[in-house]
Amino acid sequence: MTGFAIEAAGLGMKYRGRGGALALRDCSFRLPAGRVCALVGPNGAGKSTLLSLAAGLLRPSEGSLRILGTSPGEARARVAHVAQDRPLYPRLTVAETLWAGAELNAATWDRDIAERIADPLPASTRVRALSGGQRTRLALALALGKRPELLLLDEPMADLDPLARHRLMGVLMAEAAERATTIVMSSHILTELEGVCDYLLLVDGGRVRLGGETDDLLAAHTLLTGPVRDLAPHTVVESRTTGRRQTALVRREGPVDAASGWETAEPSLEELLLAHLRAPGVPALLTPSAATDRAVAA
């Protein structure tokens, strides 16, 4: 098995009927296998498109993509994808849906984990009668029951109440730890991602703006508070001034001068992401494990 779950080089996706605009453009990054990756960005940034490409549901308009060391089509049996609209057959019951999952994935199906996640859904209830949160639970049961090597989740917790969200997040983390499953999870709930994801991809404007180990990306930035002054040579992500004091999030280009009067702190994940989203002109940053300057063979 390859050391990377996803490898993209110059990846681009253009939809017909959208004025020729690219949903993704020139995306080049790598995701090491076994990571729990937060995929974040504003609406329309290209997150769902990227997950659909990785799942083999779409073909890129340009560039190349490898999944688990092979093409997305060839890797499909080893990948599970829970899309935002939770596509399930509305006429089937919960029990029939799980039976279909077992039949379609006989070689890898884990009945215990599928039934554990599906519980307490009533087995005889048809999918069309389930609430949004219940459909999400059933879709996650199918995905995890498949025992995938790569699990792609598009806003997986949006329909769940806080208790169900907490419990299912625990199941996902246990799966990642026990099976070394690579998980890519798109979410708008930033506090939900902090503390559970060890890798980060920030997509904005169809491009990857930040990519790599969460701890390394946080460590590369510093919150500075102190007297108003020139922040060179550091790269300023965001800065605001109140009276005679300045607060800035910078990407450090060397040590902070101890005699400058600056107070320093490490930003939270939410502070880091929001600052970069408010500053689209800041150059992209990818850690060595995420960066790639070579073409990926199709």
Secondary structure, DSSP 4 states (H G I P E B T S, - for coil): --SEEEEEEEEEEE-TTSTT-EEEEEEEEEEETT-EEEEE--TTSSHHHHHHHHTTSS--SEEEEEETTB-TTTTGGGEEEE-TT----TTSBHHHHHHHHHHHTTTT--HHHHHHHHTTS-TTSBGGGS-HHHHHHHHHHHHHHT--SEEEEESTTTTS-HHHHHHHHHHHHHHHHHH--EEEEE-S-HHHHTTT-SEEEEEETTEEEEEEEHHHHHHTEEEEEEES---TTSEEEEEEEETTEEEEEEE-SSPPPGGG--EEEPPPHHHHHHHHHT-TTSPPEE-TTT---SPPP-
